[in-house]
Amino acid sequence: MENQIHLIDCTLRDGGYYNNWNFSTKFTQEYLNLISKTAIKNIEIGFFTIPEDKTKGATANCNTRFFQNIAIPNNINCGIMINGSDFLNKQLSKLEIYKILNKISKKNIKFIRFACHTCEIPKIKNYISFLKKKKFTIFVNIMQISEITKIEIKKTCNYLENICDVIYVADSLGSLNGRKIKSILATFRQFTKNRWAFILMIT
C-alpha cells in the first residue's frame, strides 16, 4: 500500500565495515531468526561483490555458497547491495559479469540495491536492466545526492526509465537541510511523474 513505511535492516552489510564482514554463519542465522519476529520484513544481508573479494568475510560475498549455509525465514524479504564501481572493474569482461549476475537466485534474493554515483549509471544501466528482467525488485541508491544538479537528475531519471522500482537518495556527505531535501525530491518527482517510490537516507 502507498504511504506505508517499509523498514530495511542493513546491519549485516553496513556493520561489516567494522569487522570486515566476518559474521559467522551461526550469528547470521540467529540474527535472521530474531529479525523475523519483529515488524522488520526487509533485510539487506550483505554485498554481492564482483568479482568475489576473498580478503573479506561472508556478508561481503553473498553468493550461492553463502546462501547454502543459512535458512531465510519465510516472512523475510532478503536483499543484497552491489556497488556500481564493481562493474567498471577492468579485470572482467562484460560477458563474465553477465555470467556472474545470472547466478543470483530469486530463491534467496528479492531485492537488489545498486549503490552508484550519477556518472556511473549510464555505464551500468544494462546490468541493472538485466536483473530487472529477471524479476528482482530494483533499488538504485544515488550517492552524494547533495552534489547533484537538476540536469543530472533529469538524465538519471531517463536512464532508469522502466528498469528501476525505487530511487534511494542518500545524503552521503551529511550536508543537506530541509529546504534542499524538498528541492531535490521535487526535482526527481518532476522528471519521474511519481512513477517510483523514494527513500531518503540522512547521515
Beta strands, then each sheet from edge to edge (+ up, - down):
strand 1: 8-9
strand 2: 42-47
strand 3: 77-83
strand 4: 111-116
strand 5: 137-142
strand 6: 166-171
strand 7: 197-202
sheet 1: 1+ 2+ 3+ 4+ 5+ 6+ 7+
end
